[in-house]
Amino acid sequence: MPERESLQIAEFLGDGISAELSASVHRVAAALPIDVGFHAVDLSLPTRNRDAEAAYGKAMAAISAHGVAMKYPTVTDGESPNKVLRERCNFSVIHRPVASIPGVKTRHDGKVDLHIIRIAVGGTYEDAGRRIGDDVAVSIRVIERRPSREAALFAFRLARRLHAGVVSSSKHTIQVATDGLFEQIVKDVALDFPEVPHRSELFDSLLYKLLMKPEEYRVVVTPNEYGDFLSDMACGIVGSIGLGASASYAFDTAGAVALAMFDPAGGTAPDIAGKNVCNPAAALLAFAMLLTHCGFRGLGSMVDNAVRSAIANGQRTRDLGGTLDTTTFTEAVVRALSASI
C-alpha cells in the first residue's frame, strides 16, 4: 500500500470554547485519508499572563516551522493576541468567505456567496489616537502601498479562479488621500488582470446594495476597518457569526504566501464554555480552508461540503435552531464526509 500523505500544522489554543472547537477539528481530521499532525501552543489568557513573550515565541516557532496554523478564540485583556500574531507574522491580508446555507433562518431572501478581502493592517486601527485637552481627540489613518497591493492581488487572483469580478470599496471621495491611494493601487493591479471585471463603490452604498442584491457581489476588497464591518454584517445576512471562517496571509518578496493562519470568526463565548453546546461549524470551515491552501483542495472541498450539507439537512446546533450539541454535530459532519471520501 502507498504511504499515506501527511500534513503538519501549528495549533494555537485559546480560551472559552477553544478546547471544544479543537476537539471537533481533531475528530474531522481523523476521518481524512491523510495523517494530520497538530503542534499545539497554549495562548490562553492564564498562560499569557504567566509569560506572554514565551507563549508568543512558541507560537512563532510553530507557525514558522509548518507554514500554517489553526487558531481558536482568545481573550483580549490589555492586548489582542490576534493583533500580536498579525504583527509578528506580518499578516497583511484577511480572507473571509461568507455563503448562504439552505435551512438556516435568515431575515433576508437573497443568496450570498461572497469573498471579503480585507487589508489586515492600517486604516484607523493602526493608531489608538490621543486626547487634546478635554474636548478634542485625534487619530491617524494609515494606508500603505505594500499590503494594499497584496490584498488587491489576492482578490484578483481569487476572482480569476472563480470567473468573477472584483469590487473595491472605500470612502475615497471623502478620505481622498488615504482611501484614494488604496483605490489607485487596486486600479493599477487591475491592469494586469484584463479578464477580471473591476469596479469601485463607495462603502456606504455597497452596504445598502449588498443587503438589497447580494447576488451581485462575489469578491470585495477593502481597507482594514471597512472589511471588519462588512465581514460581520455578511455573517448576519446568512444567519450567524457561527458560520464565518477566516484566513490571514503573509507574503514573501516574490508574492507567494509565506505564512497562513485559519480561525473561526466568533469569540470565546465564556457563557457556554465547557457545556458541549457551541457551534464548531466555523472552525471546521476554517480547517477546510487550511486543507485547500495546503494543496489538499479535494479534501478541503469535501470538509466544506460536509459541514454545509449537514446543516442543510437539518443537523444543526442550537444557535441555528437545531438540537445537536457540539459532539453530535461533529459526528454528523464526519458521516457526511465519510460518504464522500
Secondary structure as UniProt FT lines:
FT   STRAND          6..13
FT   TURN            16..17
FT   HELIX           18..30
FT   STRAND          35..42
FT   HELIX           45..66
FT   STRAND          68..71
FT   HELIX           81..89
FT   STRAND          93..99
FT   TURN            102..103
FT   STRAND          113..119
FT   TURN            124..126
FT   STRAND          130..132
FT   TURN            133..135
FT   STRAND          136..138
FT   HELIX           145..162
FT   STRAND          166..170
FT   TURN            172..174
FT   TURN            176..177
FT   HELIX           178..190
FT   TURN            191..192
FT   TURN            194..195
FT   STRAND          198..202
FT   HELIX           203..212
FT   HELIX           214..216
FT   STRAND          219..222
FT   HELIX           224..238
FT   HELIX           241..243
FT   STRAND          245..251
FT   TURN            253..254
FT   STRAND          257..264
FT   TURN            270..274
FT   HELIX           281..293
FT   TURN            294..295
FT   HELIX           297..312
FT   TURN            313..314
FT   HELIX           318..320
FT   HELIX           326..340
//
